[in-house]
Amino acid sequence: MTNLERVDEFINDTQVFFLSTTDGNQPKTRPLNFHFVIGGKLCFLTGDKKNVYKQLMANSKVQIIAINKKKEWLRIEGSVSLCEDQTFADEFLQKSPFLRDRYKEMDMQLRLFQVDNATVERGTWELLETFDLY
């Protein structure tokens, strides 16, 4: 199993993970429900009018935290970029009438980001291992 597959499996088991960005010099963290592996990259979606989108465009450094039912955690530190091909985001939106209607109502586009370079730490009460995501 590759490191990316391990991370994907771990996040799938958690159901919710947390994405941290910065707004100026202030950290901002929010829960996310959806992640994807596309083209060998860990990816997530957000709206182009949300603060998180603006924060990611201003500073690509992120931290992602996930905690499973066994109280193990993953911390992913790295940088992200906006994917050039937004086909997946458009298709995802079409499959979800609730999101599609909400985004249309807010005049917002769903945008796909990928994690580019990242280091992963896994631990419990203490750090158990560190590895590169890719």
N, C-alpha and C positions, 0 to 999 in steps of 0.2 A: 504494500500500500504506500503510495506517495505521501509526502507531507501535506500537499493540498487535499488529497483524499481524506487524510486523518482529520484535518481541520474542518472540511465539509461535513464529515460524519459527526464530529463533535458539535458543531453549530446546529445541525439538524436535530440532534438530541435535546438541545436547550430550548428550542422554539422561539425564544427572544434573545437577542444579543444587543449590546450597547455600543454605539458609535460616538466617539469623542472627537471634537474639532476645536478650533479656537475662534473666538470673535474678538479681534484685537489681541489683548493679552489675557482674556477671560476664557477659561475652558468651558465648553458646552457639550453636554452628553444627552443622548436621546436613545430610546429603545427602538429597534427595528425588528420586523418579523420575517422579512424575506431576504434571502441571499441566494446566489446562483453561481455555478461554475460554468463559465462560457469561454471557449477558446483557451482553456488551460489557466484561466484567471478567476480569482474570487471576485464576485461582483455584487452590487446592491443598487437599488433604485431610490430616487427622490424627485420631488417636484422642483422645477426651475424657478419658482417664485418663493420657495421656502428659504428660511435663513441658513439651513444646513447647506444648501446648494451654493449660496453666496460665500459661505465660509470655506467650503471646499475649493471654490474657484480662486479665492484669495490666498489660501494656504493649504496645500495638498497633504500636509502631514496629519495623520489620524492615528487613533488607537481604537481597537475593537476589543471588547471584553465579552466573554461568554462563560456562564457557570452552569454546570450540569447538575443532575439530581444527586450525584455522589459527592457534591461540593468540590469538584475539581474545576479549575478555571483555565481559560486560555486568554492570553493577552497578545494581541497582534499589533505591532507598531510598524508603521511604514508610511508610504505615500500612495495617493490615488490619482487617477486621471479620468477625465470624461471620455467615454468610449466614442470613437468616431462613428461607428455604426450603431444607430439607435433603433434598428429594426426590432430587436428583442423587446425594448421598452414599449414600442408601439403595439406589438403583438400582445404583450402582457396586459396592457391597458384595455385592449379590445376583448380580452377574455374575462375581464372583471367589470360587469356593468356598474357596480357601485362606485368603484374608483373612476371609471371612465366618465360617469355622470358628474361626479364631484370635481374632477379635474377640469371638465368642460365648463362647469358652473364657475370655477375660479379662474378660467382662462389660463390654465397652467399645463405645461408639458412634463411628462414623466421622463427622467433622464437616468441613463445607466452609467455608473462609475465602476472602474476596476481597480483592485489593489495591485499596484505595480511591484514595488520592492518592499518586503516586509520580513521582520523577524518575529517568531512566535515563541512565547514562553508558556509552559504548562506547569501548573502547580496545584497544591492543596494548601496546607498550612505553610509550606515552604516551596521554593522553586524546585521542580523535578527535572525539567529539561528545557533547553533552548535550541531552536532550529530555524532554518530559513524556510519560508513558506513555499518557495519554488526551487 
